[in-house]
Amino acid sequence: MPLALRDLQAAFAAHIMSNDRADLIAAVVGDSIPAASRLNVYRHHVFHSLAGALAATFPTVQALVGEEFFRKLTHAFVADALPSQPVLAEYGANFPAFVEGHTVARDLPYLADIARLDWTLNVAFHSPAEGHLDAADLATIPAEQLPSKTVALAAGAGLIRSLYPIDRIWTVSQPGAPTETVDLAARAARLLVLRRPDDASFIVLSEGEAAFVTALDAGRSLERAAEAGFAADAAFDLSTVLARLLALRAFAALQ
């Protein structure tokens, strides 16, 4: 009996994930190439295409582990997580967690955080270019009302914390970068990823700045966020930090 469309689709997806289905093979019409071989060609194409998409999204991870190991890593990931939507730039959100649970994390404990940085840069790059908050916008708000205002991070912005200096690891892993040894115990990293006009980049934050941004992202007012920044770093200065972040277009326009 022929498979119903839904059953055929489920069988096809299972077969692509390396779970050979005899009922699917029987349903595929062969010619000079046997049905099983035709399906294997398609399976190889799917894995090759998705591995290529992941390499484009996580170039720093690939640079750190090498192309051959990265192919093995992505093959294992793809076998467990086929895309759920058609836009390949949106594929790989769970890859950092996969890396963190992989045995490679024992030897490269910073690799999952590098994957998170690659992913967040990818998200920022593909985010829409929208208006941003500037000092002139704040000047229109009565001074007595400003402390209670909330501001949102710009589209695609993301904060990443790591126990390792992933900003330095990322920098020395870029094509053409000079060979440099990074001291993993040097310092932790607090990075704010932002969309740029034609790209995405990150800046290094102090502990106070990171606490301030985290609080704002959680919906706290400027006053409460400033308190969080000062609690994390006694040297935190709201005027200086706010001016810096406004200049970097870190906040979305007021609604």
ZAVOLUM-777729 format. One record per residue (C-alpha): x, y, z. Coordinates in steps of 0.2 Angstrom, whole numbers, plus 5000, padded with zeros to 4 digits. Example, Ala and Ser with C-alpha at 12.3 -4.5 7.8 and 13.67 -1.06 7.14 Angstrom:
BEGIN
506249785039 506849955036 
***
This chain:
BEGIN
500050005000 500750174995 501250285010 500150435014 500950605011 501150645029 501950465032 503050485017 503750655023 504050575040 504950425032 505950535021 506550645036 506950495046 507950425032 508950585029 509350575048 510250405044 508750295049 508550195034 506750155030 506350005019 504650075016 505350235009 506550144998 505150034991 504150194987 505550284977 505550244959 507350204953 508050204935 509950164932 510250214950 509450104963 508250194975 509350164990 510850254981 509750394975 509150424993 510950414999 511550544986 510150664993 510650625011 512450675007 511850834998 510850885013 512250855026 513450945015 512351095012 511951115030 513751095036 514151235024 512851345031 513551315048 515251345043 514751515036 513851555053 515151485064 516851535055 517851555071 517351385078 517951305062 519551405062 519951345080 519551155077 520051145059 518951105044 518950915045 518450915064 517151045061 516350935047 516250795060 515550905073 514250985061 513750815054 513350755072 512350915075 511350895059 510950715062 510150775078 509350935072 508750965055 508151145051 506351185056 506251335044 506851375027 508151515030 509851445033 510451605041 509251555055 509951385057 511151345071 510351425086 510651265097 512351235090 513251325105 512351215117 512851065106 514651115107 514551135126 513950955128 515150885116 516850805121 517750935112 517251055126 518450965138 519951015128 519251185122 518151245136 517951415128 517351345112 515451355116 515651535121 516551565104 515051485096 513851595105 514851745099 514851685081 512951655083 512551825090 513651915077 512551815064 510951875072 511552055073 512052055055 510451985049 509352105060 508452245051 509252415051 508052515062 508152685070 509152715086 509152815101 510252975102 510553115114 509353225105 507953105109 508353105127 508453295127 506553295123 506153205139 505853315155 507353285167 506253235181 505453095170 507153025163 507652915178 505952815176 506152785157 506552615150 507552595134 507752445123 509352375115 509452405097 508852265085 510052115085 511052175100 511652045112 512652035128 513851885130 514851845146 516251715146 517551655159 518751665145 519451815135 518451765120 518651935112 520551905110 520251725105 519051785091 520251915085 521751805083 520651675075 520151785060 520951765043 522651855041 522751885060 524551875067 524951715077 524751755095 524551655111 523051705122 523151675141 521451595145 521651645163 521951825159 520151895162 518351855159 517451945144 515852045144 515452085126 514052185118 513652135100 512952265089 512352285071 513352405061 512852485044 513652345034 514152215046 514052165065 515452195078 515652185097 516352305110 517052255127 516152315142 516652345160 515752245174 514752395178 514252425160 513752245158 512652255173 511852415167 511552345150 510852185157 509652275168 509052385154 508752225143 507752155157 506552305156 507252405171 507152595171 508752695168 508752735187 508752555192 509952505179 511152635185 511052565202 511452395195 512952465187 513552555202 513252395213 514352295201 515752435199 515952575211 516752675197 515252665186 514752835179 513052845171 513352995161 514952925153 514252755150 512652825143 513552935131 514752795125 513252675121 512252815113 513752855101 513752665097 511952665093 511652525106 509852575109 508252565099 507352725096 505952775108 504252705104 
***
